[in-house]
């Protein structure tokens, strides 16, 4: 019985790590060396698009076909660093990475009230 529970726990941990892997390998790995961190980008999207659905759609649209007109970054940043290349992830993978990103940085449900 204990062995079965241990195996199930290990499978659960591996599944959660695999789920997060697409975000880690395709987003975090590059953005950790960028001038603007992922959390700062998230808040820029949240300020501009405000809802989960709108933020996720804007991120998806930008990452599929990045352009000067879709970015949330100021023109000075774009002039200095340019527009990123389109994502090579499939639509399904990209949506999964965006879902992980949203869950990591969302403020809804995390704000404390007195």
Residue, then its C-alpha position, 0 to 999 in steps of 0.5 A: x500500500x505504501x509503495x503504491x502511494x509512493x509511486x502515485x506521488x512520484x507520478x504526480x510530481x513528474x506530471x507537474x514538472x512536465x507540465x511546467x517544463x514547456x514554460x521553463x524551456x521556452x519562456x523562462x530560459x530566454x527571458x531570464x537574461x532580458x532587460x525586462x523580467x517576465x513578471x514586469x511584462x505580465x503586469x504591462x499586459x494586465x494593465x492594458x488588457x485587464x482580464x484573463x481572457x484578454x491578456x491570454x489572447x493578446x499574448x497568444x496573438x503577439x507571440x504568434x505574429x510579433x509586431x510593433x503595433x501589438x507590443x506592450x513595451x514602450x517605443x524606446x525599448x523596441x527601438x533598442x531591443x527590437x521585436x521578438x521572433x515568432x514563437x515556434x511552439x504549436x498553438x496547443x503548446x503556446x496556450x499551455x505555456x501562457x496558462x502556466x504564465x498566467x497562473x504564476x503571476x496572476x494577482x486575482x485571489x492573491x491579494x490580502x484583505x483585512 
